[in-house]
Amino acid sequence: MRATRQRIVINDLTIACRIGVTDKERANLQRLRINLTLDIQPAPPRLDRISEVVDYGALASKVRDVCTEAEFRLLETLAGRLAATCFEDHRVERVCVRIEKLDRYPDMAAIGSEMTYERGEI
């Protein structure tokens, strides 16, 4: 039996990041919730080794690094950077990135943006 489709999901990664349109907004770290869904070219691991698949632990580490090593004005810019990071693995065909600011408005649990990228579009 062979898988015809594979998805990797990273759900509810919460991280503090310098992001915002104004200098005042970027002056303090803001909590973000990040969700990624990656469509992968499925290939069965023959030797049962992590090197044969997309390593979601390593990917989560790269996502954390992108968020903490740079300052962003727009969620959309950060989403594009995260998608590009996902596409570093040639097996990734499509990425959906959802980013939410958790503490921006007191009367909302979150506010954010969701974008889908196809390989070759970034």
KOLZA-425491 format. One line per 2 residues: number of its first residue (from 1); for each residue x, y, z of N, C-alpha, C. Coordinates in steps of 0.05 Angstrom, whole numbers, plus 5000, padded with zeros to 4 digits. Example, Ala and Ser with C-alpha at 12.3 -4.5 7.8 and 13.67 -1.06 7.14 Angstrom:
<atoms>
1	5264/4886/5156/5246/4910/5156/5264/4934/5156  5257/4955/5142/5273/4979/5143/5258/5001/5157;
</atoms>
This chain:
<atoms>
1	5017/4977/5000/5000/5000/5000/5018/5025/5000  5010/5045/4985/5026/5070/4982/5008/5094/4988;
3	5018/5112/5003/5003/5137/5009/5001/5154/4984  4978/5165/4979/4974/5182/4955/4976/5211/4962;
5	4974/5217/4987/4977/5245/4996/4988/5245/5024  5005/5265/5030/5015/5268/5057/5014/5297/5066;
7	5007/5301/5090/5006/5328/5102/5022/5328/5128  5036/5349/5132/5049/5354/5158/5036/5378/5170;
9	5029/5377/5195/5017/5399/5209/5033/5407/5233  5036/5433/5237/5047/5444/5261/5025/5462/5272;
11	5013/5455/5294/4990/5469/5305/4997/5484/5330  4988/5509/5331/4988/5526/5355/5016/5530/5366;
13	5035/5533/5349/5062/5541/5359/5060/5570/5368  5065/5574/5394/5063/5601/5405/5091/5612/5410;
15	5096/5636/5400/5122/5647/5401/5120/5678/5404  5139/5690/5417/5140/5719/5419/5158/5730/5397;
17	5149/5752/5385/5162/5763/5361/5159/5793/5361  5179/5807/5349/5176/5836/5345/5163/5840/5318;
19	5138/5848/5319/5122/5852/5295/5102/5874/5299  5097/5890/5278/5078/5911/5279/5084/5933/5260;
21	5064/5948/5252/5067/5969/5233/5082/5993/5246  5075/6000/5271/5088/6023/5283/5112/6016/5300;
23	5129/6035/5305/5152/6031/5323/5142/6023/5351  5120/6036/5360/5109/6030/5387/5101/6001/5388;
25	5088/5991/5367/5079/5963/5367/5102/5944/5367  5124/5951/5353/5147/5933/5352/5165/5936/5376;
27	5160/5955/5394/5177/5960/5417/5177/5937/5437  5155/5923/5437/5152/5900/5455/5146/5875/5440;
29	5155/5852/5451/5149/5827/5439/5119/5822/5439  5108/5810/5417/5080/5803/5416/5078/5773/5413;
31	5059/5762/5427/5054/5733/5424/5039/5727/5398  5050/5707/5383/5037/5698/5359/5030/5669/5362;
33	5009/5661/5349/5003/5632/5346/5005/5626/5316  5022/5606/5310/5028/5598/5283/5018/5570/5277;
35	5004/5567/5255/4996/5541/5246/5005/5537/5217  5018/5515/5211/5027/5508/5185/5016/5482/5176;
37	5007/5480/5151/4999/5455/5138/5015/5453/5113  5030/5432/5111/5047/5427/5087/5037/5403/5072;
39	5033/5406/5046/5027/5383/5029/5054/5373/5018  5059/5347/5021/5085/5335/5015/5082/5315/4993;
41	5102/5312/4977/5103/5289/4958/5107/5264/4975  5088/5247/4976/5091/5223/4993/5112/5204/4982;
43	5129/5194/5000/5148/5174/4993/5152/5156/5018  5146/5131/5015/5148/5113/5039/5177/5111/5049;
45	5182/5114/5074/5209/5110/5085/5216/5080/5084  5237/5074/5070/5245/5046/5066/5261/5036/5090;
47	5276/5054/5103/5294/5045/5125/5284/5055/5152  5260/5068/5153/5248/5077/5178/5267/5097/5192;
49	5278/5116/5176/5296/5136/5186/5285/5164/5181  5290/5182/5199/5280/5210/5197/5290/5224/5172;
51	5314/5216/5163/5325/5229/5139/5309/5223/5114  5290/5204/5115/5274/5197/5092/5248/5212/5090;
53	5242/5228/5110/5217/5244/5111/5223/5273/5118  5203/5290/5115/5206/5317/5124/5206/5317/5154;
55	5227/5327/5167/5230/5326/5196/5215/5350/5208  5191/5345/5219/5175/5367/5229/5187/5379/5254;
57	5203/5365/5269/5217/5377/5292/5237/5397/5283  5253/5391/5263/5273/5409/5251/5258/5433/5239;
59	5236/5428/5225/5221/5450/5213/5210/5469/5234  5200/5459/5256/5190/5476/5278/5213/5493/5289;
61	5236/5482/5291/5260/5497/5301/5266/5520/5282  5265/5515/5255/5271/5535/5236/5249/5558/5237;
63	5225/5550/5241/5203/5570/5244/5208/5588/5268  5216/5576/5290/5222/5592/5314/5245/5612/5308;
65	5266/5602/5294/5289/5619/5287/5280/5643/5270  5264/5638/5249/5255/5659/5232/5240/5681/5248;
67	5223/5672/5266/5207/5691/5282/5224/5707/5302  5245/5696/5312/5260/5710/5333/5285/5724/5323;
69	5294/5718/5299/5318/5730/5289/5314/5755/5272  5289/5762/5267/5283/5786/5250/5260/5801/5262;
71	5257/5825/5253/5234/5842/5260/5217/5846/5236  5191/5845/5239/5172/5847/5216/5152/5868/5222;
73	5142/5881/5200/5120/5899/5202/5093/5885/5198  5093/5867/5179/5067/5854/5172/5067/5824/5176;
75	5044/5814/5185/5041/5785/5187/5045/5772/5160  5036/5785/5138/5039/5774/5112/5068/5771/5103;
77	5085/5789/5112/5114/5786/5106/5125/5762/5121  5118/5760/5146/5127/5737/5162/5117/5711/5150;
79	5092/5710/5141/5081/5686/5129/5096/5678/5104  5103/5697/5087/5119/5691/5064/5147/5680/5071;
81	5159/5691/5091/5185/5681/5100/5183/5652/5111  5161/5647/5126/5158/5620/5136/5152/5600/5113;
83	5137/5608/5094/5131/5590/5071/5157/5584/5056  5174/5605/5052/5199/5600/5038/5217/5581/5054;
85	5216/5583/5080/5231/5564/5097/5221/5536/5093  5195/5532/5091/5184/5506/5087/5192/5495/5060;
87	5193/5512/5039/5200/5503/5012/5230/5497/5009  5246/5501/5030/5274/5493/5028/5276/5462/5025;
89	5256/5448/5033/5255/5419/5028/5240/5414/5002  5253/5401/4983/5243/5398/4956/5217/5381/4955;
91	5211/5367/4976/5187/5350/4976/5161/5366/4982  5164/5390/4992/5141/5407/5000/5129/5419/4974;
93	5104/5414/4970/5090/5424/4946/5072/5448/4951  5060/5450/4975/5042/5471/4982/5044/5476/5012;
95	5041/5501/5020/5042/5509/5048/5019/5528/5054  5004/5522/5075/4984/5541/5086/4995/5551/5112;
97	4997/5578/5114/5008/5591/5138/4986/5608/5151  4981/5603/5176/4961/5619/5191/4976/5631/5215;
99	4976/5657/5217/4989/5671/5239/4969/5689/5253  4968/5687/5279/4949/5704/5295/4964/5718/5317;
101	4957/5744/5320/4967/5759/5343/4947/5753/5366  4958/5745/5389/4941/5736/5411/4932/5758/5430;
103	4948/5779/5432/4943/5800/5452/4938/5827/5440  4932/5829/5415/4930/5856/5402/4906/5872/5411;
105	4883/5858/5413/4859/5872/5421/4846/5858/5445  4838/5873/5466/4828/5860/5490/4801/5845/5486;
107	4786/5852/5466/4760/5839/5462/4761/5817/5441  4785/5808/5433/4788/5787/5414/4808/5766/5424;
109	4802/5741/5420/4821/5720/5427/4846/5722/5409  4841/5728/5383/4863/5730/5364/4854/5745/5340;
111	4873/5756/5325/4868/5768/5299/4892/5762/5282  4887/5755/5257/4910/5747/5240/4904/5744/5211;
113	4920/5728/5198/4919/5724/5170/4926/5695/5163  4915/5685/5141/4921/5658/5131/4926/5660/5101;
115	4948/5648/5093/4955/5648/5064/4965/5620/5056  4959/5614/5031/4968/5589/5019/4988/5595/4997;
117	5010/5580/4996/5031/5584/4976/5035/5557/4962  5040/5559/4936/5048/5536/4919/5078/5538/4913;
119	5091/5516/4910/5119/5516/4902/5122/5532/4877  5142/5549/4876/5148/5565/4852/5134/5592/4852;
121	5117/5597/4871/5102/5623/4872/5116/5644/4890  5136/5635/4906/5149/5654/4924/5174/5664/4911;
</atoms>
